[in-house]
Amino acid sequence: MNLWFQLKRLFFGSSRVSDSGDFDGLEQILGYRFRDHSLLSRGLAHRSIVRARGGLIPSNERLEFLGDSVLGLVIADQLYRDHPDVDEGGLTKLKAMLVNESALSRVAIEIGFNNHIIMSSDEEKSGGRERASIISDAFEAVIGAIYLDGGLAPARRTVLNCLYARRDVIVSDDSQRNYKGDLLELVQSRGDAAPQYEVVRETGPDHDKMFCVAVKIGEQRLGEGTGPSKKEAEQRAAGAALARLQQLTP
């Protein structure tokens, strides 16, 4: 057993993470065999395990930053090729529906990816393995890890096979609607100022926080929404604002 996997046993203390054989199932899901399994381990490491181990190991946040861009590029490129008659606005909406937190976590749970995320026992007990923000972030981070390990071509294959292949189901799901984008279009068509979002309340412990976000247009508050992440709360607030504006508009 090499030094990296000895360190993983020491730091992670989890039967989920031992040697490269433990990654076989995940690599089959992803359709990619890593040359450097330390990249895959890092992509799966939620910050809760970093805190639990005293900051001695890196979290997946840097890889998430990279993977988000790779994911966006692959999806944008494929949508551009597949929809030659769709304008920029339509392509933007389709992309937003495919790369948002809800869509990514839904697909990741469906393929069993979430079972491989490395997190602290406290985070897992609090439902972290089903939390959309954690799952989507880890999925993006692993895409970043594939990109570093093998380049754009294998990262592209994984995105297309795991996510893009399910695009029809994702796009047809009304819960994937981009309410923030729709609200922005509506207020711009009316000549109003752009919507402003503000977190008005946070409840719950750090590992299970709920956010309440209000959306205002000018000085008028038009809606509120709550969710386990600021992004989700903003979407729900925008949906409430849209419903109110559509009632008020002849």
C-alpha positions in Angstrom: 0.0 0.0 0.0 1.5 3.3 -1.0 2.0 6.3 1.2 -1.1 8.2 0.0 -3.4 5.4 1.0 -1.7 4.9 4.3 -2.3 8.6 5.0 -6.0 8.2 3.9 -6.5 5.5 6.4 -4.9 7.7 9.1 -6.7 10.9 8.3 -10.1 9.7 7.0 -10.5 6.7 9.2 -13.2 5.4 6.9 -13.7 2.0 5.4 -14.9 3.8 2.3 -11.4 5.0 1.6 -8.6 2.5 1.6 -6.8 1.5 -1.5 -7.6 2.0 -5.2 -9.7 -1.1 -5.2 -12.3 0.8 -3.2 -12.7 3.1 -6.2 -13.6 0.5 -8.7 -17.4 1.0 -8.3 -17.1 4.7 -8.6 -14.8 4.6 -11.6 -17.3 2.3 -13.3 -20.0 4.9 -12.6 -17.9 7.7 -14.0 -16.6 5.7 -16.9 -13.0 6.7 -16.2 -10.0 5.0 -14.5 -7.8 7.3 -12.6 -4.0 7.2 -12.9 -3.6 9.3 -9.7 -6.2 8.2 -7.1 -5.2 11.0 -4.8 -7.0 13.4 -7.2 -10.2 11.4 -6.9 -9.9 11.2 -3.1 -9.5 15.0 -3.0 -12.5 15.5 -5.2 -14.6 13.5 -2.9 -13.4 15.1 0.4 -16.1 17.4 1.9 -14.9 20.2 4.2 -16.5 18.5 7.2 -13.8 15.8 7.1 -11.1 18.5 6.9 -12.5 20.1 10.1 -12.8 16.7 11.7 -9.1 15.9 11.0 -7.8 19.3 12.1 -7.2 20.8 8.6 -4.5 18.2 7.8 -6.0 17.2 4.5 -7.4 19.3 1.6 -11.1 19.7 0.8 -12.6 19.4 -2.6 -13.3 23.2 -2.9 -10.5 24.1 -5.2 -11.3 21.2 -7.5 -15.0 22.2 -7.4 -13.9 25.6 -8.7 -12.1 24.0 -11.7 -14.8 21.4 -12.3 -17.6 24.0 -12.4 -15.8 25.6 -15.4 -15.1 22.3 -17.2 -18.7 21.2 -16.7 -20.0 24.5 -18.0 -17.8 24.4 -21.1 -18.8 20.8 -22.0 -22.5 21.5 -21.6 -22.4 24.8 -23.5 -20.4 23.2 -26.3 -22.8 20.3 -26.7 -25.9 22.4 -26.5 -24.4 24.7 -29.2 -23.8 21.7 -31.5 -27.2 20.0 -30.8 -29.4 23.1 -31.1 -28.3 25.2 -34.1 -31.6 27.0 -34.3 -31.8 28.1 -30.6 -30.7 31.6 -29.8 -28.3 32.7 -27.0 -31.1 33.2 -24.5 -32.5 29.8 -25.1 -29.2 28.1 -24.8 -28.5 30.0 -21.6 -31.7 28.7 -20.1 -31.0 25.1 -21.2 -27.5 25.3 -19.7 -28.8 26.7 -16.4 -31.3 23.8 -16.1 -28.6 21.2 -16.6 -25.8 22.5 -14.4 -27.7 23.8 -11.4 -27.4 22.3 -7.9 -30.7 20.5 -8.1 -30.0 18.8 -11.4 -26.5 17.7 -10.5 -27.5 16.3 -7.1 -30.5 14.5 -8.6 -28.3 12.8 -11.3 -25.5 12.0 -8.8 -28.0 10.3 -6.4 -29.5 8.4 -9.3 -26.2 6.9 -10.3 -25.0 6.3 -6.7 -22.2 8.9 -6.7 -23.3 10.3 -3.4 -22.5 7.1 -1.6 -18.7 7.7 -2.3 -18.4 11.2 -0.9 -16.0 11.4 2.0 -17.5 13.3 5.0 -17.4 13.3 8.7 -19.6 11.0 10.7 -21.5 13.9 12.1 -22.2 15.3 8.7 -23.4 12.0 7.5 -25.7 11.5 10.5 -27.2 14.9 9.8 -28.2 13.9 6.3 -25.2 15.2 4.4 -25.1 12.4 2.0 -28.5 13.5 0.6 -27.8 17.2 0.8 -27.9 18.7 -2.7 -25.2 21.3 -2.2 -22.7 18.8 -0.9 -23.5 16.3 -3.7 -23.4 18.8 -6.5 -20.1 20.4 -5.3 -18.5 16.9 -5.0 -19.7 16.0 -8.5 -18.1 19.2 -9.9 -14.9 18.6 -8.0 -14.6 15.1 -9.4 -15.1 16.4 -12.9 -12.2 18.8 -12.1 -10.1 15.8 -10.9 -10.8 13.9 -14.1 -9.7 16.9 -16.1 -6.4 17.2 -14.2 -5.8 13.4 -14.4 -6.7 12.8 -18.0 -7.5 16.0 -19.8 -10.7 17.4 -21.3 -11.7 14.4 -23.4 -12.4 12.0 -20.6 -14.0 14.8 -18.5 -16.2 15.5 -21.5 -17.2 11.8 -21.8 -18.1 11.6 -18.1 -20.3 14.8 -18.3 -22.1 13.6 -21.4 -22.7 10.1 -20.2 -23.7 10.9 -16.6 -25.5 14.2 -17.0 -26.2 15.2 -20.6 -27.7 11.8 -21.5 -30.4 12.6 -19.0 -31.1 16.1 -20.3 -34.6 15.4 -21.6 -35.8 14.2 -18.1 -34.1 17.2 -16.4 -35.4 19.8 -18.8 -39.0 18.5 -18.6 -38.9 18.7 -14.8 -40.7 22.0 -13.9 -38.7 22.2 -10.7 -35.6 22.9 -12.8 -37.1 26.1 -14.1 -34.7 29.1 -13.6 -37.0 31.5 -11.7 -34.3 34.0 -11.2 -33.6 34.3 -14.9 -37.4 34.5 -15.7 -37.9 37.2 -13.1 -35.0 39.2 -14.5 -36.4 39.0 -18.0 -39.8 40.1 -16.8 -38.6 43.1 -14.8 -36.3 44.2 -17.7 -39.2 44.0 -20.1 -41.1 46.4 -17.8 -38.2 48.8 -17.5 -37.7 48.1 -13.8 -34.5 47.8 -11.9 -32.9 44.4 -11.6 -34.0 42.2 -8.7 -31.9 42.4 -5.5 -31.6 39.4 -3.2 -30.9 39.6 0.5 -30.5 36.9 3.2 -33.0 38.0 5.9 -32.6 35.0 8.2 -30.5 31.9 8.9 -31.6 29.1 11.1 -30.1 25.8 12.3 -26.6 24.6 13.0 -23.8 25.1 10.5 -24.1 21.5 9.2 -27.9 21.8 8.7 -28.5 25.5 8.0 -31.7 27.0 6.4 -31.6 30.3 4.6 -34.5 32.7 4.1 -34.0 35.1 1.2 -36.1 38.1 0.2 -36.2 39.6 -3.3 -36.8 43.3 -3.9 -37.3 45.4 -7.0 -36.5 48.9 -6.1 -37.9 49.4 -2.6 -40.7 46.9 -3.0 -40.3 43.4 -1.5 -42.0 41.0 -3.8 -41.2 37.5 -2.4 -39.4 35.3 0.1 -38.0 31.8 -0.2 -36.3 29.4 2.1 -33.9 26.6 1.3 -30.8 24.6 2.5 -28.6 26.9 0.4 -28.7 30.5 -0.6 -29.1 29.6 -4.3 -32.1 27.5 -3.6 -33.7 30.1 -1.4 -33.1 32.8 -4.0 -34.8 30.6 -6.7 -37.8 30.1 -4.4 -38.0 33.8 -3.6 -37.8 34.6 -7.4 -40.7 32.1 -8.0 -42.8 33.8 -5.4 -42.1 37.2 -6.9 -42.9 36.0 -10.4 -46.3 34.6 -9.2 -47.1 37.9 -7.5 -46.1 40.0 -10.5 -48.1 37.8 -12.9 -51.1 38.3 -10.7 -50.6 42.1 -10.7 -49.9 42.4 -14.4 -52.9 42.6 -16.7 
